[in-house]
Amino acid sequence: MSHEIMYDKNSVVIAVLLFLSMLLVNQLCYLLGRKFQATDENDQVKPQTAAIQAGIVGLLALLLGFTFNMSLQRYDARSNIVIEESGAISKAAMQASLISRANQQQALALLNDYVALRISLSEIDLSDEAARRELSKRVSALQLNLTTLAQAELEVSTQPAVANAFFQSLSNMIYLENKRNAMLRLHVPEPVLFLLFLVFITAGGMLGYTSGLHRKRPAFPTLLMSGMIVLVVFIVVDLDRPRRGLIQVNQDSLTDTQAQIVDYQTLLTRG
């Protein structure tokens, strides 16, 4: 994420700066429109300016819909992969409860530690590379320990089908962990966001210029429209920032999986 210009910037700050930039450009263009309002040619220019303004506003609406849909799809994908990973860990825990008694508790203890680390990773800012790297090393170590245990189970188990199912469930769990990490890095390309910002500011400028030509500026409607657009832009940026913005992917499925593993451990201890 280090090559991204805006990723480490607060989304609220981006929205406020965008809104203030729009107001500034709107005011400057309003003054410019008033300056040219007195010329006779503006009777012909005004309709053309209004048509250009409508085109820019239409382009802004198109870009808003496009970027909002793009960011929402990525958010949904990140939500779904958390559920998939939780299901894979639950399946591995279920399979672990069926392997030989010598390895059951160790496997479940490792899985419990594993899901705890996955929950901890979900709470760390994606831009905090040092902390993420440290926890990722611990996740990789647990994956290696679980794989080694599964291989040992395959060698000594009197039920090879059960041991193989446990091994396969671990493989799927590790695959989904890698897939989830990859999805965290998928977001709306910054050039698209910059284009959206540019069109938004340009639309604000055209609104101000047209108002200046008519020497009438509907201040409240202009502020209201600008505020609503900035709010949509804020949501787009926030949805696009896993582990940074206000809108976060729900991690309850991982917490439920952890509780399920503890239940398995308790039942096997009693048994």
C-alpha positions as CSV (number, residue, x, y, z in Angstrom):
1,M,0.0,0.0,0.0
2,S,3.0,2.3,0.2
3,H,2.7,3.4,-3.4
4,E,-0.8,4.7,-2.8
5,I,-1.0,8.4,-2.2
6,M,-4.4,8.5,-0.4
7,Y,-4.5,5.2,1.3
8,D,-2.9,6.3,4.6
9,K,-5.0,9.5,4.7
10,N,-8.1,9.7,6.8
11,S,-11.3,9.4,4.7
12,V,-13.0,12.2,6.7
13,V,-10.1,14.5,6.0
14,I,-10.4,13.7,2.3
15,A,-14.1,14.4,2.2
16,V,-13.7,17.7,4.0
17,L,-10.9,18.8,1.7
18,L,-12.9,17.8,-1.3
19,F,-15.9,19.8,-0.1
20,L,-13.8,22.9,0.7
21,S,-12.1,22.7,-2.7
22,M,-15.5,22.5,-4.4
23,L,-16.7,25.6,-2.5
24,L,-13.5,27.5,-3.4
25,V,-13.7,26.7,-7.1
26,N,-17.4,27.4,-7.1
27,Q,-16.8,30.9,-5.7
28,L,-14.0,31.7,-8.1
29,C,-16.0,30.6,-11.1
30,Y,-19.0,32.6,-9.8
31,L,-16.9,35.7,-9.7
32,L,-15.6,34.9,-13.2
33,G,-19.1,34.4,-14.5
34,R,-20.2,37.8,-13.1
35,K,-17.3,39.4,-14.8
36,F,-18.3,38.2,-18.2
37,Q,-22.1,38.6,-17.6
38,A,-22.3,42.2,-18.9
39,T,-21.2,41.3,-22.4
40,D,-24.0,41.1,-25.1
41,E,-22.7,37.7,-26.3
42,N,-23.7,36.0,-23.1
43,D,-27.3,35.8,-24.3
44,Q,-26.0,33.1,-26.6
45,V,-23.4,31.7,-24.2
46,K,-25.8,31.1,-21.3
47,P,-27.7,28.2,-23.0
48,Q,-24.4,26.6,-24.1
49,T,-22.9,26.9,-20.6
50,A,-26.0,25.3,-19.1
51,A,-25.8,22.4,-21.6
52,I,-22.1,21.9,-20.7
53,Q,-23.0,22.0,-17.0
54,A,-25.6,19.4,-17.5
55,G,-23.1,17.2,-19.3
56,I,-20.5,17.5,-16.5
57,V,-23.1,16.7,-13.8
58,G,-24.3,13.7,-15.8
59,L,-20.7,12.5,-16.1
60,L,-20.3,13.0,-12.3
61,A,-23.4,10.9,-11.7
62,L,-22.0,8.2,-14.0
63,L,-18.6,8.1,-12.2
64,L,-20.3,8.1,-8.8
65,G,-22.4,5.1,-9.7
66,F,-19.5,3.3,-11.2
67,T,-17.1,3.8,-8.3
68,F,-19.7,3.2,-5.6
69,N,-20.6,-0.2,-7.3
70,M,-17.0,-1.1,-7.6
71,S,-16.2,-0.4,-3.9
72,L,-19.4,-2.1,-2.7
73,Q,-18.6,-5.2,-4.7
74,R,-15.1,-5.4,-3.1
75,Y,-16.7,-4.9,0.4
76,D,-19.1,-7.7,-0.3
77,A,-16.3,-10.0,-1.5
78,R,-14.3,-9.3,1.7
79,S,-17.4,-10.0,3.8
80,N,-18.0,-13.3,2.0
81,I,-14.5,-14.5,2.3
82,V,-14.5,-14.0,6.1
83,I,-17.6,-16.3,6.2
84,E,-15.9,-18.8,3.9
85,E,-12.7,-18.9,6.0
86,S,-14.7,-19.3,9.2
87,G,-16.5,-22.2,7.7
88,A,-13.2,-23.8,6.6
89,I,-11.8,-23.5,10.1
90,S,-15.0,-24.9,11.6
91,K,-14.7,-27.9,9.2
92,A,-11.1,-28.4,10.2
93,A,-12.0,-28.3,13.9
94,M,-14.8,-30.9,13.2
95,Q,-12.4,-33.1,11.4
96,A,-9.8,-32.7,14.2
97,S,-12.3,-34.0,16.7
98,L,-12.5,-37.2,14.8
99,I,-8.8,-38.1,14.5
100,S,-6.9,-40.2,17.0
101,R,-7.1,-39.2,20.6
102,A,-3.3,-38.7,20.7
103,N,-3.6,-35.7,18.4
104,Q,-7.2,-34.4,19.0
105,Q,-6.5,-31.9,21.7
106,Q,-3.2,-30.7,20.2
107,A,-4.9,-30.1,16.8
108,L,-7.8,-28.2,18.4
109,A,-5.5,-26.1,20.6
110,L,-3.5,-25.1,17.5
111,L,-6.7,-24.3,15.6
112,N,-7.9,-22.2,18.6
113,D,-4.6,-20.2,18.5
114,Y,-4.9,-19.9,14.8
115,V,-8.4,-18.4,14.8
116,A,-7.4,-16.1,17.6
117,L,-4.6,-14.8,15.4
118,R,-6.9,-14.4,12.4
119,I,-9.2,-12.3,14.6
120,S,-6.2,-10.2,15.8
121,L,-5.1,-9.6,12.2
122,S,-8.5,-8.4,11.3
123,E,-8.2,-5.6,13.9
124,I,-4.9,-4.3,12.7
125,D,-4.7,-1.4,10.3
126,L,-3.7,-2.6,6.9
127,S,-1.1,0.1,6.6
128,D,0.7,-1.1,9.8
129,E,3.1,-3.4,7.9
130,A,5.3,-4.2,10.9
131,A,2.5,-5.5,13.1
132,R,0.9,-7.4,10.3
133,R,4.2,-9.0,9.3
134,E,4.8,-10.2,12.9
135,L,1.3,-11.8,13.2
136,S,1.5,-13.2,9.7
137,K,4.7,-15.1,10.7
138,R,2.9,-16.6,13.7
139,V,0.0,-17.6,11.4
140,S,2.4,-19.3,9.0
141,A,4.1,-21.1,12.0
142,L,0.7,-22.4,13.2
143,Q,-0.2,-23.5,9.6
144,L,3.1,-25.4,9.5
145,N,2.5,-27.1,12.9
146,L,-1.0,-28.1,11.8
147,T,0.2,-29.5,8.5
148,T,3.0,-31.4,10.2
149,L,0.5,-32.9,12.7
150,A,-1.9,-33.9,9.9
151,Q,0.9,-35.6,8.1
152,A,1.9,-37.5,11.2
153,E,-1.8,-38.5,11.7
154,L,-1.8,-39.8,8.1
155,E,1.1,-42.1,8.9
156,V,-0.2,-43.6,12.1
157,S,-4.0,-43.4,11.8
158,T,-6.1,-46.6,11.6
159,Q,-8.7,-44.5,9.8
160,P,-6.9,-43.1,6.7
161,A,-10.1,-41.6,5.3
162,V,-10.6,-39.5,8.4
163,A,-6.9,-38.4,8.5
164,N,-7.0,-37.5,4.9
165,A,-10.2,-35.5,5.4
166,F,-8.5,-33.6,8.2
167,F,-5.5,-32.9,5.9
168,Q,-7.7,-31.7,3.1
169,S,-9.7,-29.4,5.4
170,L,-6.4,-27.8,6.5
171,S,-5.4,-27.3,2.9
172,N,-8.6,-25.5,2.1
173,M,-8.3,-23.4,5.3
174,I,-4.8,-22.2,4.2
175,Y,-6.0,-21.6,0.7
176,L,-8.8,-19.3,1.9
177,E,-6.5,-17.5,4.2
178,N,-4.3,-16.6,1.3
179,K,-7.3,-15.6,-0.8
180,R,-8.6,-13.4,1.9
181,N,-5.2,-11.6,2.2
182,A,-5.2,-11.0,-1.5
183,M,-8.7,-9.6,-1.4
184,L,-7.7,-7.1,1.3
185,R,-5.4,-5.4,-1.3
186,L,-8.2,-5.1,-3.9
187,H,-9.7,-1.6,-4.0
188,V,-10.8,1.1,-6.5
189,P,-7.7,2.3,-8.4
190,E,-6.6,5.7,-7.3
191,P,-6.7,7.2,-10.9
192,V,-10.5,6.5,-10.9
193,L,-10.9,8.3,-7.5
194,F,-8.8,11.2,-8.7
195,L,-10.9,11.4,-11.9
196,L,-14.0,11.4,-9.7
197,F,-12.7,14.2,-7.5
198,L,-11.7,16.3,-10.6
199,V,-15.1,15.9,-12.2
200,F,-16.8,16.8,-8.9
201,I,-14.7,20.0,-8.5
202,T,-15.3,20.9,-12.2
203,A,-19.0,20.4,-11.7
204,G,-18.9,22.8,-8.8
205,G,-17.0,25.3,-10.9
206,M,-19.5,25.1,-13.7
207,L,-22.4,25.6,-11.2
208,G,-20.7,28.7,-9.9
209,Y,-19.9,30.0,-13.4
210,T,-23.5,29.6,-14.6
211,S,-24.8,31.3,-11.5
212,G,-22.4,34.2,-12.1
213,L,-23.7,34.6,-15.7
214,H,-27.3,34.8,-14.4
215,R,-26.2,36.9,-11.4
216,K,-28.2,34.6,-9.2
217,R,-26.7,31.9,-7.0
218,P,-29.0,29.4,-5.2
219,A,-26.5,29.0,-2.3
220,F,-28.5,26.5,-0.2
221,P,-29.3,24.1,-3.0
222,T,-25.7,24.2,-4.2
223,L,-24.4,23.5,-0.7
224,L,-26.9,20.7,-0.2
225,M,-26.1,19.0,-3.5
226,S,-22.3,19.4,-2.9
227,G,-22.7,18.0,0.6
228,M,-24.7,15.0,-0.6
229,I,-22.2,14.2,-3.3
230,V,-19.3,14.5,-0.9
231,L,-21.1,12.1,1.5
232,V,-21.4,9.5,-1.3
233,V,-17.7,10.0,-2.1
234,F,-16.9,9.5,1.6
235,I,-18.9,6.2,1.6
236,V,-17.1,5.1,-1.6
237,V,-13.7,5.8,-0.1
238,D,-14.6,4.3,3.3
239,L,-16.0,1.1,1.8
240,D,-12.8,0.8,-0.2
241,R,-10.5,0.8,2.8
242,P,-10.5,-2.5,4.7
243,R,-9.4,-2.0,8.4
244,R,-9.1,1.7,8.0
245,G,-12.4,3.4,7.6
246,L,-15.6,3.6,9.6
247,I,-17.3,0.8,7.7
248,Q,-15.7,-2.5,8.7
249,V,-16.3,-6.1,7.7
250,N,-18.1,-8.1,10.4
251,Q,-15.8,-10.6,12.1
252,D,-18.5,-12.3,14.2
253,S,-18.3,-15.5,12.2
254,L,-14.7,-16.0,13.3
255,T,-15.6,-15.3,16.9
256,D,-18.4,-17.9,16.6
257,T,-15.9,-20.4,15.2
258,Q,-13.5,-19.8,18.1
259,A,-16.3,-20.6,20.5
260,Q,-17.2,-23.7,18.6
261,I,-13.6,-24.9,18.9
262,V,-13.7,-24.4,22.6
263,D,-16.8,-26.4,22.8
264,Y,-15.1,-29.3,20.9
265,Q,-12.2,-29.1,23.4
266,T,-14.6,-29.2,26.4
267,L,-16.6,-32.2,25.0
268,L,-13.5,-34.2,24.2
269,T,-12.0,-33.5,27.7
270,R,-15.2,-34.7,29.3
271,G,-15.3,-37.7,27.0
